[in-house]
């Protein structure tokens, strides 16, 4: 019975670790996407940091990535940047890979 309890605790710890890692990757990815979009909008460094934080915050509106994509695409369009949804989705995927690499190199 002790082995079962130990195994259960180990699985719960792994699940918690995986959830934390996924959250950190998503937050880093969204910050990187914010920097990417800010560069396209020619924002200053102060504006870029504020915008990156706003993109991270946008991810808390609903589950999934649609809220982030909608925000970034809307902001880019409003700023007169010639970009479509596909380009934002590609950038999101690229930033996801970059975020994972960054977090792995920190460990």
Secondary structure, DSSP 8 states (H G I E B T S, - for coil): -HHHHHHHHHHHHHHHHHHHHHHHHHHHHHHHHHHHHHHHTT--HHHHHHHHHHHHHHTTSSSSSHHHHHHHHHHHHHTT----HHHHHHHHHHHHHHHHHHHHHH-
